């Protein structure tokens, strides 16, 4: 039963996890292992389809990788993908902060009654 469900197309409104993805407004990264024997490709496809409101969605497939990233090469490839994505997101944030004015408002003073 679970296996059949995981191999079926599931829409965001049919799953709490996918509903949360649909509401997610930030940047998202999906990393899929090409030879994953645990997570069916349809599950990844469902997540990809659910991320409809993100600022950006990046999808990377690790060639020849299994679910547990069982070799050092697979682990290094995953780390490389993750670090590259983080650098891209940090670089974009820095660039955006240079073009978007930031207005700092002082916090209200607290009193002893607070």
ZAMARGU-4260 file (C-alpha; in steps of 0.2 Angstrom, whole numbers, plus 5000, padded with zeros to 4 digits):
<rodrens>
0) 5000/5000/5000 | 5014/5013/5005 | 5024/5008/4990 | 5010/5011/4978 | 5006/5028/4986
5) 5025/5033/4985 | 5025/5028/4966 | 5009/5039/4963 | 5006/5057/4958 | 5002/5066/4974
10) 4996/5084/4973 | 5001/5098/4986 | 4983/5098/4993 | 4984/5079/4996 | 4999/5079/5008
15) 5004/5090/5023 | 5022/5090/5017 | 5018/5095/5000 | 5006/5108/5005 | 5020/5116/5016
20) 5031/5115/5000 | 5018/5124/4990 | 5017/5138/5003 | 5036/5139/5005 | 5042/5156/4998
25) 5061/5155/5000 | 5074/5147/4989 | 5074/5128/4989 | 5086/5114/4983 | 5081/5097/4979
30) 5095/5084/4977 | 5091/5067/4970 | 5102/5052/4969 | 5101/5044/4952 | 5101/5026/4958
35) 5091/5029/4974 | 5082/5012/4979 | 5073/5020/4994 | 5065/5036/4987 | 5055/5033/4971
40) 5058/5046/4957 | 5039/5050/4958 | 5041/5056/4976 | 5055/5068/4970 | 5043/5073/4955
45) 5029/5077/4967 | 5040/5088/4978 | 5046/5097/4962 | 5028/5100/4957 | 5023/5106/4974
50) 5036/5120/4975 | 5026/5133/4966 | 5029/5148/4977 | 5048/5148/4980 | 5059/5162/4976
55) 5069/5149/4966 | 5070/5130/4964 | 5086/5121/4960 | 5086/5103/4956 | 5102/5092/4955
60) 5103/5074/4951 | 5119/5065/4958 | 5124/5053/4944 | 5126/5035/4949 | 5123/5040/4967
65) 5113/5028/4979 | 5102/5033/4993 | 5115/5032/5006 | 5129/5041/4996 | 5139/5025/5000
70) 5156/5030/4992 | 5167/5044/4997 | 5165/5051/4979 | 5146/5052/4980 | 5148/5061/4997
75) 5160/5073/4990 | 5149/5076/4975 | 5134/5080/4986 | 5145/5092/4997 | 5151/5101/4981
80) 5133/5103/4975 | 5127/5109/4992 | 5141/5121/4994 | 5139/5128/4977 | 5121/5131/4979
85) 5124/5140/4996 | 5137/5151/4988 | 5125/5155/4975 | 5111/5160/4987 | 5123/5170/4998
90) 5130/5179/4983 | 5113/5183/4977 | 5108/5189/4995 | 5123/5200/4995 | 5119/5207/4978
95) 5101/5210/4983 | 5106/5219/4999 | 5117/5231/4989 | 5102/5236/4978 | 5088/5236/4991
100) 5089/5249/5004 | 5088/5242/5022 | 5079/5254/5035 | 5083/5250/5053 | 5070/5255/5065
105) 5076/5256/5083 | 5067/5244/5095 | 5055/5253/5107 | 5062/5256/5124 | 5057/5244/5138
110) 5051/5250/5155 | 5052/5241/5172 | 5034/5237/5170 | 5037/5227/5155
</rodrens>
